[in-house]
């Protein structure tokens, strides 16, 4: 599929907005159709379990950002 970006950029704002929403919706639909691998589900379960068992071990997000900011 080909499209002319310059031509699309000339569309009225409402048409560009409608097209953008259609594109985003199509991405959401594709994402929802993908199966989450078991290893990712296990990782999520483990992290949720750890957070529930020891909630005070977590760092505030601001501290994490400061620590790893380059």
VMD Tcl script that draws the C-alpha trace (Angstrom):
set ca {
  {0.00 0.00 0.00}
  {1.34 3.39 -0.91}
  {0.23 6.82 0.14}
  {1.39 10.35 -0.44}
  {2.28 11.91 2.90}
  {2.27 15.44 1.46}
  {-1.23 14.88 0.10}
  {-2.43 13.57 3.47}
  {-0.96 16.57 5.24}
  {-3.09 18.82 3.03}
  {-6.33 17.27 4.31}
  {-8.54 19.42 6.52}
  {-7.88 19.03 10.25}
  {-11.07 17.04 10.86}
  {-10.22 14.52 8.14}
  {-6.66 14.14 9.48}
  {-8.03 13.63 12.99}
  {-10.51 11.00 11.76}
  {-7.75 9.21 9.85}
  {-5.46 9.29 12.87}
  {-8.16 7.76 15.08}
  {-8.82 5.05 12.50}
  {-5.11 4.22 12.37}
  {-4.83 4.11 16.16}
  {-7.93 1.93 16.45}
  {-6.49 -0.50 13.91}
  {-3.28 -0.74 15.95}
  {-5.30 -1.45 19.10}
  {-7.22 -4.20 17.30}
  {-4.00 -5.83 16.05}
  {-2.47 -5.64 19.53}
  {-5.51 -7.23 21.19}
  {-5.38 -10.14 18.74}
  {-1.82 -11.05 19.74}
  {-1.39 -13.66 22.42}
  {0.80 -12.77 25.38}
  {3.60 -15.32 25.72}
  {3.50 -17.46 28.86}
  {6.94 -16.23 30.00}
  {5.63 -12.63 30.04}
  {2.54 -13.66 31.99}
  {4.73 -15.45 34.54}
  {6.94 -12.39 34.91}
  {3.90 -10.17 35.47}
  {2.47 -12.60 38.04}
  {5.79 -12.76 39.88}
  {6.13 -8.99 40.01}
  {2.56 -8.57 41.21}
  {3.14 -11.22 43.89}
  {6.32 -9.49 45.09}
  {4.62 -6.12 45.17}
  {1.72 -7.53 47.16}
  {3.97 -9.35 49.64}
  {6.45 -6.51 50.17}
  {4.96 -3.23 48.95}
  {7.53 -1.13 50.83}
  {10.40 -2.58 48.79}
  {9.35 -0.59 45.74}
  {11.00 2.73 44.91}
  {8.97 5.80 44.05}
  {9.01 6.47 40.31}
  {10.77 9.83 40.79}
  {13.68 8.07 42.51}
  {13.97 5.51 39.73}
  {14.04 8.26 37.10}
  {16.75 10.17 39.01}
  {18.84 7.05 39.45}
  {18.84 6.11 35.78}
  {18.79 9.57 34.22}
  {21.77 10.05 31.90}
}
mol new
graphics top color blue
foreach p $ca { graphics top sphere $p radius 0.5 }
foreach p [lrange $ca 0 end-1] q [lrange $ca 1 end] { graphics top cylinder $p $q radius 0.2 }
display resetview
